[in-house]
Amino acid sequence: MLPFWFVILTFISQPATSIDVISSSCPERCGDVLVPCPFGINFTSGISNPYNCALNKHFIFTCNVSDDPPSLFFGRNMPIHNISIEEGTISVGIESANNCYNKTGITYNFSQYIRMQSGQPFRFSDTRNKFTVVGCDTVALMEDDEASFGSGCISLCDSNVTLEGSCSGRGCCQTPLPRNLTTLNIQLSSLCWFRRAEN
């Protein structure tokens, strides 16, 4: 399973009530990522005042200058790869949930949980994302904090499969995300109780 997967966040327009004017001298780049107005950068080195460079506090992202090249982050641990004002999207990477096991049971398990901060104008894009599962004995479930929805898919196969390109349904499965989702809890398990493991 890939260590990271990409999530497209959509943002909704916000009234300019927090600041009157965004300074024209604000930095516009963190490493390889262009940070357009109305977003701002908070450098870990403390070399700028981000509150004069963004629409409000929710539009400020952290630039870790100790990385080479510097990395821009949404929250604490989601690296930003692209910001598009035209499309209203932010592309971020997150660590994938994974469930590694042999015939004796689970050897490593990581469940993914993502939650937007209260008041943030960001949502998971239902048109740009698909909940994708890779494996030959994998049950994956997702739900939000309020348990207002639950969904998932099952991937089964009788031998190892090499995936090429997009998911075709063998060794993987996909299902869409609902609209206006702000939290996501992902849990993985085995349908056949690890009997399909090779060693």
C-alpha positions in Angstrom: 0.0 0.0 0.0 1.3 3.5 -0.8 2.6 5.4 2.2 0.7 8.6 1.2 -2.4 9.4 -0.8 -3.6 12.8 -2.1 -6.7 14.6 -0.9 -8.3 17.5 -2.6 -9.8 20.1 -0.3 -12.3 22.6 -1.5 -12.7 26.0 0.1 -15.6 28.3 0.1 -15.5 32.1 -0.2 -15.1 34.1 2.9 -16.0 37.8 3.6 -13.0 40.0 4.3 -14.0 40.8 7.8 -10.7 39.9 9.6 -8.4 42.2 7.8 -8.9 45.3 5.7 -5.9 45.0 3.3 -3.6 42.2 2.5 0.0 43.5 2.2 1.6 43.5 -1.2 5.0 42.6 0.3 3.9 39.2 1.6 5.9 36.1 0.6 4.2 34.0 -2.1 6.2 30.8 -2.1 7.2 28.0 0.3 9.7 25.7 -1.3 8.1 24.5 -4.6 4.5 25.6 -3.7 3.1 28.9 -4.8 0.9 30.5 -2.1 -1.5 33.0 -3.8 -3.6 35.7 -2.1 -5.7 35.4 0.1 -3.5 32.7 1.7 -0.5 33.5 3.9 2.6 31.8 5.1 3.7 31.4 8.7 7.4 30.5 8.6 8.8 28.3 11.3 11.8 30.6 11.4 9.5 33.4 12.4 10.6 35.8 9.6 7.1 37.1 8.8 3.9 38.3 10.3 1.3 36.0 8.7 -1.7 37.9 10.0 -1.1 40.8 7.6 -0.8 38.4 4.7 -4.0 36.3 4.8 -7.7 36.8 4.7 -8.0 35.3 8.2 -6.3 32.8 10.5 -7.8 29.8 8.6 -6.0 30.9 5.5 -2.5 30.8 7.0 -0.3 27.7 6.4 3.0 26.8 8.0 6.2 26.7 6.0 8.8 24.4 7.6 12.1 25.9 6.5 14.1 23.1 8.1 13.1 20.8 5.2 15.1 20.9 2.0 13.3 22.3 0.1 10.9 24.0 2.6 7.5 22.2 3.0 4.1 23.9 3.3 1.6 22.2 5.6 -2.1 22.2 6.1 -2.6 21.7 9.8 0.3 19.9 11.5 1.0 17.0 9.2 -0.6 17.3 5.8 1.9 18.6 3.2 0.4 20.9 0.6 1.3 20.2 -3.0 -0.7 22.8 -4.9 -3.2 25.6 -4.2 -5.5 26.6 -7.1 -7.6 29.8 -6.7 -9.2 29.1 -10.1 -10.5 25.7 -9.1 -11.0 26.5 -5.4 -8.8 23.5 -4.4 -5.9 22.7 -2.1 -4.1 19.4 -2.9 -2.6 17.8 0.2 -1.0 14.4 1.0 -1.9 12.3 4.0 -0.5 9.0 5.3 -2.7 6.1 4.2 -4.4 3.9 6.6 -2.9 0.4 6.4 -3.2 -3.1 7.9 -0.3 -5.4 7.5 -0.7 -9.0 8.6 0.5 -12.6 8.2 -1.3 -15.8 9.0 -0.9 -15.3 12.7 -2.7 -11.9 12.6 -1.9 -8.2 12.4 1.7 -7.2 12.5 1.1 -3.4 11.9 -2.1 -1.3 11.9 -2.7 2.3 11.3 -6.2 3.9 11.2 -6.5 7.4 9.6 -8.5 10.1 11.2 -8.8 13.6 9.8 -10.7 16.5 11.2 -10.9 20.1 10.0 -10.7 22.7 12.7 -13.9 24.3 13.8 -14.8 27.3 11.6 -12.4 26.4 8.7 -14.0 26.9 5.3 -12.5 23.7 3.9 -14.2 20.4 2.9 -13.1 17.2 1.3 -13.9 17.4 -2.4 -16.5 14.9 -3.4 -15.8 15.4 -7.1 -12.0 15.1 -6.9 -11.5 12.3 -4.3 -12.4 8.6 -4.3 -12.1 6.4 -1.3 -9.6 3.8 -2.6 -8.7 0.5 -1.1 -5.8 -1.7 -2.1 -5.3 -5.3 -1.0 -6.4 -9.0 -1.5 -8.3 -9.4 1.8 -9.2 -5.9 2.8 -12.4 -4.4 4.3 -12.3 -0.6 4.6 -14.9 1.5 6.3 -15.2 5.3 6.6 -17.5 7.5 8.6 -17.6 11.1 10.0 -17.5 12.2 13.6 -21.3 12.4 13.9 -21.8 9.0 12.4 -24.2 10.7 10.0 -23.0 8.4 7.2 -21.0 5.2 6.9 -19.6 3.6 3.7 -16.7 1.5 2.4 -15.7 -1.3 0.1 -14.2 -4.8 0.1 -11.2 -5.9 -2.0 -10.7 -9.7 -2.5 -8.4 -11.6 -4.9 -6.9 -15.1 -4.9 -3.3 -14.1 -5.8 -1.1 -11.1 -5.7 -2.0 -8.4 -8.1 0.2 -5.7 -9.6 -1.8 -2.5 -10.0 -1.1 -0.4 -13.1 -2.7 3.0 -13.4 -6.2 3.4 -12.0 -8.2 0.9 -10.0 -9.9 -1.7 -12.2 -11.6 -3.7 -9.5 -9.1 -6.5 -9.1 -6.9 -6.0 -6.0 -8.6 -2.8 -5.2 -12.0 -1.1 -4.9 -13.3 2.5 -4.9 -16.3 4.4 -3.6 -17.1 8.1 -3.7 -17.0 10.5 -0.7 -20.2 12.4 0.3 -20.6 16.1 -0.1 -19.5 18.7 2.6 -17.4 16.2 4.5 -15.2 17.8 7.2 -14.2 14.7 9.2 -13.1 11.3 8.1 -12.4 8.2 10.1 -11.0 5.2 8.2 -10.8 1.7 9.7 -9.4 -1.4 8.0 -9.9 -5.1 8.7 -9.6 -8.6 7.1 -12.7 -10.3 5.8 -11.2 -13.8 5.8 -9.4 -13.5 9.2 -5.9 -13.4 7.5 -6.3 -16.8 5.9 -5.3 -15.4 2.5 -1.9 -14.3 3.9 1.0 -16.0 2.2 3.4 -16.0 5.2 
